[in-house]
Amino acid sequence: MRALTGTAQDWPHRVRLRLEPGPGETLDAICGGEVQVLQRRLGYRFTLDPVLLAHFAVFEAGAHRGRLLDLGTGCGIIPLVLARRLGRADITALELQPGLFSLAERNVYLNRCEGEVTLVQGDLRHVAETFPARGFGHVLCNPPYRARTAGQSNLSLEKALARHEIACELPDVVRAAAYLLVPRGGLCMVYPASRFSELVSVLRTQQLEPRTVRMVHPRADRPAKLVLLHAVKGGRADLTVLPPLVVHADEDQAFTDEVNAMVG
């Protein structure tokens, strides 16, 4: 296990990291410039999904306080949005791939979030080797959810591991969350709407009961592509289905006001 911890007073003396884009990297801004993100131009790049998930977790699933863990943090986008835009602290983020872990490390220091975010390099399939049971009130995950062979031919290994069910599958994520969560703790996930019934079935094998669901539609007149879901460990069957979240306005490719408020 490799971990990064620190306090605001340590910055930037504790580590010497390159906090500007290097060759083949970009520096991107979201959340009105509050979040700065270093990414590889040709490697894995975050999408809108984790931004939607972070806001859903805080505003719809009660993740505005308590210890929180992001499983598979990638470049660190979820912890950065939680800390910089949404005022969260006491965030731990787990990442398997060394290259993405290093990128997340740089992003944490770039955004001066080392007092709010702890990074750990490790495998969510083996969380018991890294974390104590029942240590978190909230777990968030934007997992890889494409089949192993779907569209991999032109992907780098980094992209493939982040997007495809190679290093972990849905049952691995759910088992990890069930181990990590306190009783009545909450798991928040973003997942394909086409796999919603499968998601619910797997959650219930680990006594994680869906509590809140919101479907995400690319446009108001099109079927949902994603589902945002909050499940409670040991919760009762009492599901709330929220109004749909529409990403793009009808007239053009612009975001709707709701989504623009999250990213702009």
Helices and strands as residue ranges (DSSP letters): E 2-4, G 8-10, E 25-30, G 31-33, E 35-40, H 49-60, E 68-71, H 77-80, I 81-85, E 91-95, H 98-110, E 117-121, G 124-129, E 136-141, H 157-163, H 170-180, E 181-192, G 193-195, H 196-205, E 208-217, E 226-233, E 240-241, E 245-246, H 257-263
